[in-house]
Amino acid sequence: MKTGESPILKGYNGHPPIPREDVQQVLEEAHAPGHIGGAKIYDHLMTPGYYWPTMEIDSATFVKRCKVCQLHGNLIHAPAVELPTH
């Protein structure tokens, strides 16, 4: 197989894949304005043709590690229950 024939080497929509060393910066720039979730980052980056082989996983992982999102994100809480009295 020649370079450029593999979907991984070809990228998306004819664009070359993002080099690994640029992934962190691309994720930061996509996430910072509104602290959007991993799936939205992925969709947001796919629209203009950004691509790298682990983009979907990297987007989700990036959001899970974002300190602002950890502090202020939509957290799943157990329903409130009355505490027993002794």
PyMOL Python script that loads the backbone (N, CA, C, O; Angstrom):
from pymol import cmd

cmd.read_pdbstr("""\
ATOM      1  N   MET A   1       0.845  -1.172   0.000  1.00  0.00           N
ATOM      2  CA  MET A   1       0.000   0.000   0.000  1.00  0.00           C
ATOM      3  C   MET A   1       0.894   1.241   0.000  1.00  0.00           C
ATOM      4  O   MET A   1       1.835   1.329   0.789  1.00  0.00           O
ATOM      5  N   LYS A   2       0.606   2.183  -0.870  1.00  0.00           N
ATOM      6  CA  LYS A   2       1.391   3.410  -0.962  1.00  0.00           C
ATOM      7  C   LYS A   2       0.883   4.424   0.055  1.00  0.00           C
ATOM      8  O   LYS A   2      -0.284   4.402   0.445  1.00  0.00           O
ATOM      9  N   THR A   3       1.789   5.320   0.480  1.00  0.00           N
ATOM     10  CA  THR A   3       1.403   6.394   1.379  1.00  0.00           C
ATOM     11  C   THR A   3       0.276   7.196   0.747  1.00  0.00           C
ATOM     12  O   THR A   3       0.335   7.544  -0.432  1.00  0.00           O
ATOM     13  N   GLY A   4      -0.737   7.484   1.528  1.00  0.00           N
ATOM     14  CA  GLY A   4      -1.874   8.237   1.023  1.00  0.00           C
ATOM     15  C   GLY A   4      -3.056   7.361   0.649  1.00  0.00           C
ATOM     16  O   GLY A   4      -4.160   7.876   0.470  1.00  0.00           O
ATOM     17  N   GLU A   5      -2.861   6.046   0.526  1.00  0.00           N
ATOM     18  CA  GLU A   5      -3.963   5.149   0.188  1.00  0.00           C
ATOM     19  C   GLU A   5      -4.725   4.701   1.427  1.00  0.00           C
ATOM     20  O   GLU A   5      -5.927   4.447   1.359  1.00  0.00           O
ATOM     21  N   SER A   6      -4.041   4.602   2.546  1.00  0.00           N
ATOM     22  CA  SER A   6      -4.685   4.191   3.783  1.00  0.00           C
ATOM     23  C   SER A   6      -5.516   5.352   4.320  1.00  0.00           C
ATOM     24  O   SER A   6      -5.067   6.496   4.259  1.00  0.00           O
ATOM     25  N   PRO A   7      -6.733   5.089   4.850  1.00  0.00           N
ATOM     26  CA  PRO A   7      -7.510   6.182   5.426  1.00  0.00           C
ATOM     27  C   PRO A   7      -6.770   6.873   6.565  1.00  0.00           C
ATOM     28  O   PRO A   7      -6.940   8.074   6.774  1.00  0.00           O
ATOM     29  N   ILE A   8      -5.955   6.128   7.300  1.00  0.00           N
ATOM     30  CA  ILE A   8      -5.204   6.729   8.404  1.00  0.00           C
ATOM     31  C   ILE A   8      -4.159   7.697   7.865  1.00  0.00           C
ATOM     32  O   ILE A   8      -3.944   8.760   8.447  1.00  0.00           O
ATOM     33  N   LEU A   9      -3.514   7.347   6.773  1.00  0.00           N
ATOM     34  CA  LEU A   9      -2.488   8.212   6.209  1.00  0.00           C
ATOM     35  C   LEU A   9      -3.087   9.317   5.347  1.00  0.00           C
ATOM     36  O   LEU A   9      -2.473  10.366   5.156  1.00  0.00           O
ATOM     37  N   LYS A  10      -4.279   9.078   4.831  1.00  0.00           N
ATOM     38  CA  LYS A  10      -4.914  10.038   3.929  1.00  0.00           C
ATOM     39  C   LYS A  10      -5.577  11.176   4.697  1.00  0.00           C
ATOM     40  O   LYS A  10      -5.665  12.293   4.185  1.00  0.00           O
ATOM     41  N   GLY A  11      -6.038  10.917   5.896  1.00  0.00           N
ATOM     42  CA  GLY A  11      -6.741  11.937   6.648  1.00  0.00           C
ATOM     43  C   GLY A  11      -8.228  11.891   6.351  1.00  0.00           C
ATOM     44  O   GLY A  11      -8.768  10.836   6.018  1.00  0.00           O
ATOM     45  N   TYR A  12      -8.884  13.022   6.469  1.00  0.00           N
ATOM     46  CA  TYR A  12     -10.334  13.112   6.300  1.00  0.00           C
ATOM     47  C   TYR A  12     -10.632  14.202   5.283  1.00  0.00           C
ATOM     48  O   TYR A  12     -10.033  15.276   5.328  1.00  0.00           O
ATOM     49  N   ASN A  13     -11.543  13.936   4.376  1.00  0.00           N
ATOM     50  CA  ASN A  13     -11.908  14.896   3.334  1.00  0.00           C
ATOM     51  C   ASN A  13     -10.699  15.352   2.525  1.00  0.00           C
ATOM     52  O   ASN A  13     -10.644  16.493   2.065  1.00  0.00           O
ATOM     53  N   GLY A  14      -9.733  14.455   2.356  1.00  0.00           N
ATOM     54  CA  GLY A  14      -8.551  14.785   1.574  1.00  0.00           C
ATOM     55  C   GLY A  14      -7.492  15.572   2.317  1.00  0.00           C
ATOM     56  O   GLY A  14      -6.427  15.851   1.766  1.00  0.00           O
ATOM     57  N   HIS A  15      -7.770  15.938   3.574  1.00  0.00           N
ATOM     58  CA  HIS A  15      -6.790  16.672   4.375  1.00  0.00           C
ATOM     59  C   HIS A  15      -5.812  15.684   4.995  1.00  0.00           C
ATOM     60  O   HIS A  15      -6.209  14.574   5.350  1.00  0.00           O
ATOM     61  N   PRO A  16      -4.549  16.059   5.135  1.00  0.00           N
ATOM     62  CA  PRO A  16      -3.602  15.162   5.806  1.00  0.00           C
ATOM     63  C   PRO A  16      -3.923  15.089   7.295  1.00  0.00           C
ATOM     64  O   PRO A  16      -4.491  16.032   7.847  1.00  0.00           O
ATOM     65  N   PRO A  17      -3.568  13.983   7.955  1.00  0.00           N
ATOM     66  CA  PRO A  17      -3.821  13.894   9.395  1.00  0.00           C
ATOM     67  C   PRO A  17      -2.975  14.903  10.163  1.00  0.00           C
ATOM     68  O   PRO A  17      -1.904  15.304   9.708  1.00  0.00           O
ATOM     69  N   ILE A  18      -3.467  15.308  11.328  1.00  0.00           N
ATOM     70  CA  ILE A  18      -2.739  16.235  12.196  1.00  0.00           C
ATOM     71  C   ILE A  18      -1.545  15.490  12.790  1.00  0.00           C
ATOM     72  O   ILE A  18      -1.708  14.369  13.271  1.00  0.00           O
ATOM     73  N   PRO A  19      -0.358  16.078  12.769  1.00  0.00           N
ATOM     74  CA  PRO A  19       0.796  15.426  13.405  1.00  0.00           C
ATOM     75  C   PRO A  19       0.570  15.274  14.910  1.00  0.00           C
ATOM     76  O   PRO A  19      -0.035  16.145  15.536  1.00  0.00           O
ATOM     77  N   ARG A  20       1.041  14.197  15.482  1.00  0.00           N
ATOM     78  CA  ARG A  20       0.844  13.891  16.905  1.00  0.00           C
ATOM     79  C   ARG A  20       1.285  15.046  17.804  1.00  0.00           C
ATOM     80  O   ARG A  20       0.655  15.315  18.827  1.00  0.00           O
ATOM     81  N   GLU A  21       2.362  15.724  17.424  1.00  0.00           N
ATOM     82  CA  GLU A  21       2.880  16.806  18.275  1.00  0.00           C
ATOM     83  C   GLU A  21       1.959  18.031  18.288  1.00  0.00           C
ATOM     84  O   GLU A  21       2.127  18.907  19.137  1.00  0.00           O
ATOM     85  N   ASP A  22       0.993  18.113  17.370  1.00  0.00           N
ATOM     86  CA  ASP A  22       0.062  19.246  17.323  1.00  0.00           C
ATOM     87  C   ASP A  22      -1.295  18.937  17.948  1.00  0.00           C
ATOM     88  O   ASP A  22      -2.122  19.838  18.092  1.00  0.00           O
ATOM     89  N   VAL A  23      -1.535  17.703  18.315  1.00  0.00           N
ATOM     90  CA  VAL A  23      -2.849  17.272  18.804  1.00  0.00           C
ATOM     91  C   VAL A  23      -3.269  18.035  20.056  1.00  0.00           C
ATOM     92  O   VAL A  23      -4.404  18.508  20.121  1.00  0.00           O
ATOM     93  N   GLN A  24      -2.401  18.170  21.044  1.00  0.00           N
ATOM     94  CA  GLN A  24      -2.747  18.842  22.300  1.00  0.00           C
ATOM     95  C   GLN A  24      -3.202  20.276  22.040  1.00  0.00           C
ATOM     96  O   GLN A  24      -4.209  20.717  22.593  1.00  0.00           O
ATOM     97  N   GLN A  25      -2.478  20.994  21.216  1.00  0.00           N
ATOM     98  CA  GLN A  25      -2.826  22.383  20.919  1.00  0.00           C
ATOM     99  C   GLN A  25      -4.169  22.471  20.192  1.00  0.00           C
ATOM    100  O   GLN A  25      -4.980  23.347  20.496  1.00  0.00           O
ATOM    101  N   VAL A  26      -4.407  21.586  19.249  1.00  0.00           N
ATOM    102  CA  VAL A  26      -5.676  21.583  18.508  1.00  0.00           C
ATOM    103  C   VAL A  26      -6.838  21.313  19.469  1.00  0.00           C
ATOM    104  O   VAL A  26      -7.875  21.970  19.381  1.00  0.00           O
ATOM    105  N   LEU A  27      -6.674  20.353  20.383  1.00  0.00           N
ATOM    106  CA  LEU A  27      -7.725  20.050  21.358  1.00  0.00           C
ATOM    107  C   LEU A  27      -7.970  21.233  22.289  1.00  0.00           C
ATOM    108  O   LEU A  27      -9.120  21.563  22.580  1.00  0.00           O
ATOM    109  N   GLU A  28      -6.901  21.874  22.758  1.00  0.00           N
ATOM    110  CA  GLU A  28      -7.045  23.034  23.644  1.00  0.00           C
ATOM    111  C   GLU A  28      -7.813  24.154  22.958  1.00  0.00           C
ATOM    112  O   GLU A  28      -8.709  24.751  23.556  1.00  0.00           O
ATOM    113  N   GLU A  29      -7.470  24.440  21.716  1.00  0.00           N
ATOM    114  CA  GLU A  29      -8.133  25.517  20.983  1.00  0.00           C
ATOM    115  C   GLU A  29      -9.602  25.197  20.705  1.00  0.00           C
ATOM    116  O   GLU A  29     -10.437  26.102  20.702  1.00  0.00           O
ATOM    117  N   ALA A  30      -9.926  23.941  20.475  1.00  0.00           N
ATOM    118  CA  ALA A  30     -11.311  23.555  20.212  1.00  0.00           C
ATOM    119  C   ALA A  30     -12.150  23.545  21.489  1.00  0.00           C
ATOM    120  O   ALA A  30     -13.344  23.842  21.447  1.00  0.00           O
ATOM    121  N   HIS A  31     -11.543  23.210  22.608  1.00  0.00           N
ATOM    122  CA  HIS A  31     -12.270  23.035  23.867  1.00  0.00           C
ATOM    123  C   HIS A  31     -12.408  24.332  24.668  1.00  0.00           C
ATOM    124  O   HIS A  31     -13.435  24.549  25.311  1.00  0.00           O
ATOM    125  N   ALA A  32     -11.405  25.182  24.639  1.00  0.00           N
ATOM    126  CA  ALA A  32     -11.330  26.351  25.514  1.00  0.00           C
ATOM    127  C   ALA A  32     -12.502  27.328  25.429  1.00  0.00           C
ATOM    128  O   ALA A  32     -12.970  27.771  26.477  1.00  0.00           O
ATOM    129  N   PRO A  33     -13.004  27.689  24.252  1.00  0.00           N
ATOM    130  CA  PRO A  33     -14.043  28.730  24.218  1.00  0.00           C
ATOM    131  C   PRO A  33     -15.297  28.413  25.032  1.00  0.00           C
ATOM    132  O   PRO A  33     -15.829  29.310  25.686  1.00  0.00           O
ATOM    133  N   GLY A  34     -15.778  27.201  25.017  1.00  0.00           N
ATOM    134  CA  GLY A  34     -17.012  26.908  25.738  1.00  0.00           C
ATOM    135  C   GLY A  34     -16.957  25.665  26.582  1.00  0.00           C
ATOM    136  O   GLY A  34     -17.982  25.226  27.102  1.00  0.00           O
ATOM    137  N   HIS A  35     -15.769  25.077  26.734  1.00  0.00           N
ATOM    138  CA  HIS A  35     -15.594  23.830  27.486  1.00  0.00           C
ATOM    139  C   HIS A  35     -16.620  22.795  27.040  1.00  0.00           C
ATOM    140  O   HIS A  35     -17.338  22.214  27.854  1.00  0.00           O
ATOM    141  N   ILE A  36     -16.673  22.581  25.728  1.00  0.00           N
ATOM    142  CA  ILE A  36     -17.600  21.614  25.155  1.00  0.00           C
ATOM    143  C   ILE A  36     -17.122  20.190  25.424  1.00  0.00           C
ATOM    144  O   ILE A  36     -15.939  19.962  25.679  1.00  0.00           O
ATOM    145  N   GLY A  37     -18.036  19.250  25.366  1.00  0.00           N
ATOM    146  CA  GLY A  37     -17.723  17.852  25.641  1.00  0.00           C
ATOM    147  C   GLY A  37     -16.941  17.184  24.524  1.00  0.00           C
ATOM    148  O   GLY A  37     -16.748  17.754  23.450  1.00  0.00           O
ATOM    149  N   GLY A  38     -16.496  15.967  24.800  1.00  0.00           N
ATOM    150  CA  GLY A  38     -15.660  15.219  23.872  1.00  0.00           C
ATOM    151  C   GLY A  38     -16.298  14.965  22.522  1.00  0.00           C
ATOM    152  O   GLY A  38     -15.642  15.120  21.493  1.00  0.00           O
ATOM    153  N   ALA A  39     -17.579  14.575  22.504  1.00  0.00           N
ATOM    154  CA  ALA A  39     -18.260  14.304  21.232  1.00  0.00           C
ATOM    155  C   ALA A  39     -18.402  15.580  20.413  1.00  0.00           C
ATOM    156  O   ALA A  39     -18.267  15.552  19.190  1.00  0.00           O
ATOM    157  N   LYS A  40     -18.675  16.703  21.083  1.00  0.00           N
ATOM    158  CA  LYS A  40     -18.805  17.972  20.359  1.00  0.00           C
ATOM    159  C   LYS A  40     -17.452  18.441  19.833  1.00  0.00           C
ATOM    160  O   LYS A  40     -17.375  19.001  18.739  1.00  0.00           O
ATOM    161  N   ILE A  41     -16.391  18.221  20.597  1.00  0.00           N
ATOM    162  CA  ILE A  41     -15.053  18.567  20.097  1.00  0.00           C
ATOM    163  C   ILE A  41     -14.772  17.765  18.838  1.00  0.00           C
ATOM    164  O   ILE A  41     -14.306  18.308  17.836  1.00  0.00           O
ATOM    165  N   TYR A  42     -15.053  16.485  18.894  1.00  0.00           N
ATOM    166  CA  TYR A  42     -14.823  15.605  17.746  1.00  0.00           C
ATOM    167  C   TYR A  42     -15.588  16.112  16.521  1.00  0.00           C
ATOM    168  O   TYR A  42     -15.012  16.243  15.441  1.00  0.00           O
ATOM    169  N   ASP A  43     -16.876  16.396  16.685  1.00  0.00           N
ATOM    170  CA  ASP A  43     -17.688  16.902  15.570  1.00  0.00           C
ATOM    171  C   ASP A  43     -17.167  18.248  15.072  1.00  0.00           C
ATOM    172  O   ASP A  43     -17.087  18.489  13.867  1.00  0.00           O
ATOM    173  N   HIS A  44     -16.813  19.123  16.017  1.00  0.00           N
ATOM    174  CA  HIS A  44     -16.307  20.457  15.685  1.00  0.00           C
ATOM    175  C   HIS A  44     -15.020  20.368  14.863  1.00  0.00           C
ATOM    176  O   HIS A  44     -14.823  21.152  13.935  1.00  0.00           O
ATOM    177  N   LEU A  45     -14.155  19.429  15.193  1.00  0.00           N
ATOM    178  CA  LEU A  45     -12.887  19.277  14.477  1.00  0.00           C
ATOM    179  C   LEU A  45     -13.061  18.575  13.134  1.00  0.00           C
ATOM    180  O   LEU A  45     -12.318  18.853  12.193  1.00  0.00           O
ATOM    181  N   MET A  46     -14.030  17.670  13.034  1.00  0.00           N
ATOM    182  CA  MET A  46     -14.252  16.953  11.779  1.00  0.00           C
ATOM    183  C   MET A  46     -14.805  17.879  10.690  1.00  0.00           C
ATOM    184  O   MET A  46     -14.520  17.680   9.509  1.00  0.00           O
ATOM    185  N   THR A  47     -15.584  18.876  11.074  1.00  0.00           N
ATOM    186  CA  THR A  47     -16.221  19.759  10.095  1.00  0.00           C
ATOM    187  C   THR A  47     -15.214  20.416   9.147  1.00  0.00           C
ATOM    188  O   THR A  47     -15.407  20.356   7.933  1.00  0.00           O
ATOM    189  N   PRO A  48     -14.141  21.043   9.662  1.00  0.00           N
ATOM    190  CA  PRO A  48     -13.179  21.641   8.725  1.00  0.00           C
ATOM    191  C   PRO A  48     -12.180  20.635   8.159  1.00  0.00           C
ATOM    192  O   PRO A  48     -11.367  20.981   7.302  1.00  0.00           O
ATOM    193  N   GLY A  49     -12.238  19.394   8.634  1.00  0.00           N
ATOM    194  CA  GLY A  49     -11.366  18.361   8.074  1.00  0.00           C
ATOM    195  C   GLY A  49     -10.189  17.964   8.936  1.00  0.00           C
ATOM    196  O   GLY A  49      -9.285  17.281   8.457  1.00  0.00           O
ATOM    197  N   TYR A  50     -10.172  18.377  10.210  1.00  0.00           N
ATOM    198  CA  TYR A  50      -9.109  17.902  11.103  1.00  0.00           C
ATOM    199  C   TYR A  50      -9.251  16.401  11.277  1.00  0.00           C
ATOM    200  O   TYR A  50     -10.362  15.871  11.287  1.00  0.00           O
ATOM    201  N   TYR A  51      -8.126  15.720  11.414  1.00  0.00           N
ATOM    202  CA  TYR A  51      -8.182  14.273  11.601  1.00  0.00           C
ATOM    203  C   TYR A  51      -6.857  13.760  12.137  1.00  0.00           C
ATOM    204  O   TYR A  51      -5.790  14.227  11.739  1.00  0.00           O
ATOM    205  N   TRP A  52      -6.934  12.799  13.038  1.00  0.00           N
ATOM    206  CA  TRP A  52      -5.819  11.929  13.409  1.00  0.00           C
ATOM    207  C   TRP A  52      -6.448  10.636  13.882  1.00  0.00           C
ATOM    208  O   TRP A  52      -7.603  10.635  14.306  1.00  0.00           O
ATOM    209  N   PRO A  53      -5.721   9.545  13.820  1.00  0.00           N
ATOM    210  CA  PRO A  53      -6.327   8.224  14.048  1.00  0.00           C
ATOM    211  C   PRO A  53      -7.049   8.048  15.380  1.00  0.00           C
ATOM    212  O   PRO A  53      -8.039   7.318  15.433  1.00  0.00           O
ATOM    213  N   THR A  54      -6.596   8.684  16.450  1.00  0.00           N
ATOM    214  CA  THR A  54      -7.216   8.489  17.768  1.00  0.00           C
ATOM    215  C   THR A  54      -8.012   9.721  18.207  1.00  0.00           C
ATOM    216  O   THR A  54      -8.155   9.970  19.404  1.00  0.00           O
ATOM    217  N   MET A  55      -8.523  10.478  17.260  1.00  0.00           N
ATOM    218  CA  MET A  55      -9.159  11.760  17.560  1.00  0.00           C
ATOM    219  C   MET A  55     -10.366  11.629  18.489  1.00  0.00           C
ATOM    220  O   MET A  55     -10.515  12.431  19.411  1.00  0.00           O
ATOM    221  N   GLU A  56     -11.217  10.650  18.272  1.00  0.00           N
ATOM    222  CA  GLU A  56     -12.420  10.505  19.098  1.00  0.00           C
ATOM    223  C   GLU A  56     -12.048  10.176  20.547  1.00  0.00           C
ATOM    224  O   GLU A  56     -12.598  10.767  21.476  1.00  0.00           O
ATOM    225  N   ILE A  57     -11.138   9.257  20.737  1.00  0.00           N
ATOM    226  CA  ILE A  57     -10.687   8.875  22.081  1.00  0.00           C
ATOM    227  C   ILE A  57      -9.961  10.037  22.746  1.00  0.00           C
ATOM    228  O   ILE A  57     -10.198  10.329  23.918  1.00  0.00           O
ATOM    229  N   ASP A  58      -9.079  10.702  22.005  1.00  0.00           N
ATOM    230  CA  ASP A  58      -8.321  11.828  22.554  1.00  0.00           C
ATOM    231  C   ASP A  58      -9.240  12.967  22.978  1.00  0.00           C
ATOM    232  O   ASP A  58      -8.985  13.617  23.992  1.00  0.00           O
ATOM    233  N   SER A  59     -10.301  13.218  22.221  1.00  0.00           N
ATOM    234  CA  SER A  59     -11.249  14.285  22.563  1.00  0.00           C
ATOM    235  C   SER A  59     -11.943  13.987  23.889  1.00  0.00           C
ATOM    236  O   SER A  59     -12.053  14.865  24.745  1.00  0.00           O
ATOM    237  N   ALA A  60     -12.408  12.762  24.060  1.00  0.00           N
ATOM    238  CA  ALA A  60     -13.084  12.372  25.303  1.00  0.00           C
ATOM    239  C   ALA A  60     -12.124  12.420  26.485  1.00  0.00           C
ATOM    240  O   ALA A  60     -12.485  12.899  27.560  1.00  0.00           O
ATOM    241  N   THR A  61     -10.915  11.931  26.296  1.00  0.00           N
ATOM    242  CA  THR A  61      -9.914  11.930  27.367  1.00  0.00           C
ATOM    243  C   THR A  61      -9.543  13.352  27.759  1.00  0.00           C
ATOM    244  O   THR A  61      -9.382  13.647  28.944  1.00  0.00           O
ATOM    245  N   PHE A  62      -9.407  14.233  26.780  1.00  0.00           N
ATOM    246  CA  PHE A  62      -9.055  15.624  27.052  1.00  0.00           C
ATOM    247  C   PHE A  62     -10.088  16.275  27.966  1.00  0.00           C
ATOM    248  O   PHE A  62      -9.729  16.953  28.929  1.00  0.00           O
ATOM    249  N   VAL A  63     -11.368  16.071  27.668  1.00  0.00           N
ATOM    250  CA  VAL A  63     -12.435  16.664  28.475  1.00  0.00           C
ATOM    251  C   VAL A  63     -12.433  16.081  29.886  1.00  0.00           C
ATOM    252  O   VAL A  63     -12.640  16.817  30.851  1.00  0.00           O
ATOM    253  N   LYS A  64     -12.207  14.787  30.023  1.00  0.00           N
ATOM    254  CA  LYS A  64     -12.175  14.159  31.345  1.00  0.00           C
ATOM    255  C   LYS A  64     -11.051  14.714  32.209  1.00  0.00           C
ATOM    256  O   LYS A  64     -11.149  14.698  33.436  1.00  0.00           O
ATOM    257  N   ARG A  65      -9.989  15.202  31.586  1.00  0.00           N
ATOM    258  CA  ARG A  65      -8.838  15.731  32.329  1.00  0.00           C
ATOM    259  C   ARG A  65      -8.884  17.245  32.514  1.00  0.00           C
ATOM    260  O   ARG A  65      -8.011  17.808  33.174  1.00  0.00           O
ATOM    261  N   CYS A  66      -9.876  17.907  31.948  1.00  0.00           N
ATOM    262  CA  CYS A  66      -9.990  19.361  32.056  1.00  0.00           C
ATOM    263  C   CYS A  66     -10.424  19.723  33.481  1.00  0.00           C
ATOM    264  O   CYS A  66     -11.488  19.302  33.936  1.00  0.00           O
ATOM    265  N   LYS A  67      -9.594  20.505  34.179  1.00  0.00           N
ATOM    266  CA  LYS A  67      -9.898  20.853  35.574  1.00  0.00           C
ATOM    267  C   LYS A  67     -11.168  21.691  35.694  1.00  0.00           C
ATOM    268  O   LYS A  67     -11.955  21.488  36.618  1.00  0.00           O
ATOM    269  N   VAL A  68     -11.375  22.626  34.775  1.00  0.00           N
ATOM    270  CA  VAL A  68     -12.583  23.456  34.816  1.00  0.00           C
ATOM    271  C   VAL A  68     -13.824  22.590  34.644  1.00  0.00           C
ATOM    272  O   VAL A  68     -14.811  22.773  35.357  1.00  0.00           O
ATOM    273  N   CYS A  69     -13.785  21.657  33.712  1.00  0.00           N
ATOM    274  CA  CYS A  69     -14.934  20.774  33.483  1.00  0.00           C
ATOM    275  C   CYS A  69     -15.172  19.854  34.678  1.00  0.00           C
ATOM    276  O   CYS A  69     -16.317  19.535  34.998  1.00  0.00           O
ATOM    277  N   GLN A  70     -14.109  19.434  35.330  1.00  0.00           N
ATOM    278  CA  GLN A  70     -14.258  18.589  36.514  1.00  0.00           C
ATOM    279  C   GLN A  70     -14.943  19.353  37.635  1.00  0.00           C
ATOM    280  O   GLN A  70     -15.758  18.783  38.361  1.00  0.00           O
ATOM    281  N   LEU A  71     -14.627  20.637  37.788  1.00  0.00           N
ATOM    282  CA  LEU A  71     -15.208  21.435  38.864  1.00  0.00           C
ATOM    283  C   LEU A  71     -16.631  21.898  38.564  1.00  0.00           C
ATOM    284  O   LEU A  71     -17.466  21.948  39.467  1.00  0.00           O
ATOM    285  N   HIS A  72     -16.918  22.234  37.311  1.00  0.00           N
ATOM    286  CA  HIS A  72     -18.183  22.882  36.978  1.00  0.00           C
ATOM    287  C   HIS A  72     -19.051  22.110  35.995  1.00  0.00           C
ATOM    288  O   HIS A  72     -20.119  22.587  35.613  1.00  0.00           O
ATOM    289  N   GLY A  73     -18.620  20.948  35.588  1.00  0.00           N
ATOM    290  CA  GLY A  73     -19.364  20.190  34.582  1.00  0.00           C
ATOM    291  C   GLY A  73     -20.640  19.586  35.129  1.00  0.00           C
ATOM    292  O   GLY A  73     -20.893  19.602  36.333  1.00  0.00           O
ATOM    293  N   ASN A  74     -21.433  19.057  34.227  1.00  0.00           N
ATOM    294  CA  ASN A  74     -22.660  18.361  34.619  1.00  0.00           C
ATOM    295  C   ASN A  74     -22.276  17.018  35.214  1.00  0.00           C
ATOM    296  O   ASN A  74     -21.891  16.092  34.501  1.00  0.00           O
ATOM    297  N   LEU A  75     -22.384  16.930  36.502  1.00  0.00           N
ATOM    298  CA  LEU A  75     -22.023  15.699  37.193  1.00  0.00           C
ATOM    299  C   LEU A  75     -23.270  14.870  37.445  1.00  0.00           C
ATOM    300  O   LEU A  75     -24.361  15.409  37.632  1.00  0.00           O
ATOM    301  N   ILE A  76     -23.103  13.588  37.448  1.00  0.00           N
ATOM    302  CA  ILE A  76     -24.214  12.691  37.753  1.00  0.00           C
ATOM    303  C   ILE A  76     -24.207  12.466  39.262  1.00  0.00           C
ATOM    304  O   ILE A  76     -23.235  11.960  39.824  1.00  0.00           O
ATOM    305  N   HIS A  77     -25.285  12.844  39.896  1.00  0.00           N
ATOM    306  CA  HIS A  77     -25.393  12.705  41.344  1.00  0.00           C
ATOM    307  C   HIS A  77     -26.485  11.690  41.673  1.00  0.00           C
ATOM    308  O   HIS A  77     -27.457  11.535  40.934  1.00  0.00           O
ATOM    309  N   ALA A  78     -26.301  11.014  42.786  1.00  0.00           N
ATOM    310  CA  ALA A  78     -27.354  10.136  43.285  1.00  0.00           C
ATOM    311  C   ALA A  78     -28.484  11.022  43.806  1.00  0.00           C
ATOM    312  O   ALA A  78     -28.227  12.132  44.274  1.00  0.00           O
ATOM    313  N   PRO A  79     -29.710  10.558  43.734  1.00  0.00           N
ATOM    314  CA  PRO A  79     -30.814  11.368  44.254  1.00  0.00           C
ATOM    315  C   PRO A  79     -30.643  11.608  45.755  1.00  0.00           C
ATOM    316  O   PRO A  79     -30.122  10.757  46.476  1.00  0.00           O
ATOM    317  N   ALA A  80     -31.086  12.766  46.207  1.00  0.00           N
ATOM    318  CA  ALA A  80     -30.989  13.104  47.624  1.00  0.00           C
ATOM    319  C   ALA A  80     -31.911  12.196  48.435  1.00  0.00           C
ATOM    320  O   ALA A  80     -33.040  11.912  48.033  1.00  0.00           O
ATOM    321  N   VAL A  81     -31.418  11.755  49.561  1.00  0.00           N
ATOM    322  CA  VAL A  81     -32.232  10.945  50.472  1.00  0.00           C
ATOM    323  C   VAL A  81     -32.120  11.538  51.867  1.00  0.00           C
ATOM    324  O   VAL A  81     -31.121  12.167  52.214  1.00  0.00           O
ATOM    325  N   GLU A  82     -33.157  11.329  52.654  1.00  0.00           N
ATOM    326  CA  GLU A  82     -33.139  11.840  54.017  1.00  0.00           C
ATOM    327  C   GLU A  82     -32.170  11.019  54.852  1.00  0.00           C
ATOM    328  O   GLU A  82     -32.151   9.791  54.776  1.00  0.00           O
ATOM    329  N   LEU A  83     -31.373  11.709  55.644  1.00  0.00           N
ATOM    330  CA  LEU A  83     -30.411  11.020  56.499  1.00  0.00           C
ATOM    331  C   LEU A  83     -31.125  10.468  57.729  1.00  0.00           C
ATOM    332  O   LEU A  83     -32.016  11.118  58.277  1.00  0.00           O
ATOM    333  N   PRO A  84     -30.741   9.283  58.158  1.00  0.00           N
ATOM    334  CA  PRO A  84     -31.385   8.712  59.350  1.00  0.00           C
ATOM    335  C   PRO A  84     -30.978   9.486  60.605  1.00  0.00           C
ATOM    336  O   PRO A  84     -29.859   9.991  60.700  1.00  0.00           O
ATOM    337  N   THR A  85     -31.895   9.572  61.556  1.00  0.00           N
ATOM    338  CA  THR A  85     -31.585  10.215  62.837  1.00  0.00           C
ATOM    339  C   THR A  85     -31.345   9.138  63.876  1.00  0.00           C
ATOM    340  O   THR A  85     -31.975   8.080  63.851  1.00  0.00           O
ATOM    341  N   HIS A  86     -30.448   9.412  64.770  1.00  0.00           N
ATOM    342  CA  HIS A  86     -30.131   8.430  65.821  1.00  0.00           C
ATOM    343  C   HIS A  86     -30.513   8.927  67.158  1.00  0.00           C
ATOM    344  O   HIS A  86     -30.318   8.232  68.155  1.00  0.00           O
TER     345      HIS A  86
END
""", "prot")
cmd.dss("prot")
cmd.show_as("cartoon", "prot")
cmd.util.cbc("prot")
cmd.orient("prot")
